[in-house]
Amino acid sequence: MRQTMVDMVYRLQDTICDAIAALDASSYREDEWTREEGGGGRSRVFSDGNVFEKAGVNVSVVHGTLSPEAAAKMGGGHDLVGEDLDFFATGLSLVLHPHNPMAPTVHANYRYFERGEGVVEGSWWFGGGADLTPSYLFEEDAAHFHQVHKNVCDRHEVADYDAYKTWCDDYFHIKHRGERRGVGGVFFDDLRSQSKEVCFAFVEDCASHFL
């Protein structure tokens, strides 16, 4: 599953960046980076194009040893115990900020985490989501954004659109302002209720419908 997910996030980065470049009539700055503790990634940033003020589409593929203290803070009901907690994590994250205030800002990420060899129950999980933050609300755009994600969720027994929508609303709730950020979307984490292949199929479907 590690390589399958890595291939997916790099492929998705290429697809999204190609679409942005075509729309924006601009090219990205690419930085390939390495992590001293293990792994690395590839960052791509568009700046001051025709459409986007700034857009970042980033991939990370990292591995190393998770301290017991860090593991304890992860939560999620995972059985993360021991002195040497080997881990692997990969994902894609993006934020797109358009020049035009009439167009929304969008954020999305799709990720996979594995502890050890990922064979023990609770030692692997998927997460991700996407949300829309318009400055000026166009209800038909918000409805379309949500419908696309509902359609994806409805195709997969492992997914629950209503729960993921509520999770997103709560996750992006701004307590001191008493309001939620934007029009929401979907958010999910600790996705491991069925096999890796079943969970991955949903994540891939969700990610491929970002555009």
N, C-alpha and C positions, 0 to 999 in steps of 0.2 A: 504493500500500500504506500510505503514511503515514496518510491520512485513514481508511482502512478499519480500521486498528489503533486509531486514536484513537477512532473511533465505538464500537468493540468494548469498550474499557476503560471508557469512560464509561457505556455501557449496562450493563456488568457491575457497575460500582459502584452504579448505581441498583437493579439487581435484588437484589444482596446486601444493600444497606442497607435495602431494603423488607422483606426477609425477617427481618433482625435486628430491625427496629423492631416487626414483628408479633409476634415471639417474645418480645422483651424488654419490650414495652409501654412503650417510651421513644423519644425522638427524638435525633437526632445534632446535634452542633455542626459547622457547616460553615465552612470557611475557604478562600476562593479566593486564591491567592497568585501573584505574578509573580516571575520571575527576571530580574535586571538584565541578564544577558548574553543573555537570549532565552528566551521561553516562560513556562511557569507550571504551575499545576495546581489540584486541588481536593481538600482533605482533609476527611474526615468522621470524627468521633470520638463514640462512645457512652461514657458514664461512669455507673457506679453504677446500672445498670438492674436489672430483676428477675432476669435471667439472667447478664448479663455485667458484670464489674467494670470492664473497659475493652475497647473494640473499636475499631480504627482501620481504615478502608478508604480508601486514598489513590490518586489518579491524578496522574501527572506527564506533561507534554508539553513538552519542552525542546529547544532548538537553540542552536548557537553555534559556536565555533571550539575545536577540541581541540589542545592544544599537542603538539609532537612528543614531549616527555617523557611526557605522559599517555598518548599513543598507544602508546608503547613498553612501558608497564606493563600494557596491556590483554591482551597475549598472544593466544592463540587462533588464531595463524597468519594473522592478517589483514595484508594489505598496506597498512599505514597509514604512509605516508611523505609528506613534503612540509612546507612551511612553514605553509600555511593549510589545516587539516583541518576543513572544515565538517562538522558532524554534526547528527543528529536522533535523539532518543530518546523513547520513550513507554512507559508501563507502568502496571500496577496492582499495588499491594502491600497486604497486609492481615495483621493479627494480631488474634486474638480470644482474650481471657482471661476465662473464666467465673468466677463466684463459687464455685461448687460444685467442690471438689477432685476429685470423682468424674468430672467432665467434663473432657475434654482441652483444652489450648491448641492452636490451629491457626495455621499460617502459610502464606501462598501469595503468589506473584507471577507475573506474566506480562508480558513486555517485548519490545520491538523496537528495534533500533539500526540506524542507517543513516549511512554516511559519504558526503558529497557527494550525488550524485543517486541513489546506490544501484544503479548500473547495472554497475559493474565487479565482477568476481568477487571475493568476499571483502569487499565493501563494505557488506554488510547481514547481519543474523542475528537470530534469535529466541532467547529464553531463558525459563526459568520453572520452576515446580514447586510442590509443596505437601507439607507434612509435618505430622505429628501428634505432640504431646508430652503424653501422659497422666501424671498423678501416680499414678493407680491403673490398672493395665492390665486392660482387658476385651478378651480375645482376639478375640471376635466383632466388636467395633468395629474393631480393627486390621485384621482380615481383610477386612472390608467396605471400609474405606478403600483398601486396596491393590487389591482386586478392581475397584473402580470405575475406578481409574487404569489397571489392566491392560486392562480392557475398552476404554477409550478408545485406548490405545496399539495394541491389536490391530486396531483399525479403520483404522489409518493406516500405510501402508508406510514412511513416513519416520520413524516412532517405534520405539523399542526399549525395552520395559518393563524387561527384566532389566538393561540397561545403565543406564537412568535410576534404577532402584531402588538399584543399587550406587553410582552417582554420589552419590545423596542420602545413603546411609549413610556414605560416605567424607567428604562435604562437612561433615556434622554430627558428625564424630568428635571427641570431646573428648580430646585427646592426654594431658593431665596426669592425667586420671581413667581413661584406658584404656577408655572406653565411648562409645557413640553417644547422641546426644540423641533421646529419644523412640523411636517405632516407625518412624521414617523416612517414606518416601513416594516421590516422584519428583523428580528435579532434572535439568535439561538446559540447555545453553548452546551457543552457536555453531551453532544449528540452521539450516543453509543447504544441505543436501545435495541438495535438489530445488528446485523453483520457489518463489517467494514465496507463490503462491496455495496450493500443496500444504502448505507449512510452516504457513501461517496457518490452514488448515483444521484441522490437528491442534491448534494452540494454542487456537483458539476452542472446539473440542470439549472439550479438557481444562478450560479455564476455565469453560465453561458447565455442567460436571458437578461443580463445586466444591460446590454446594448439594445 
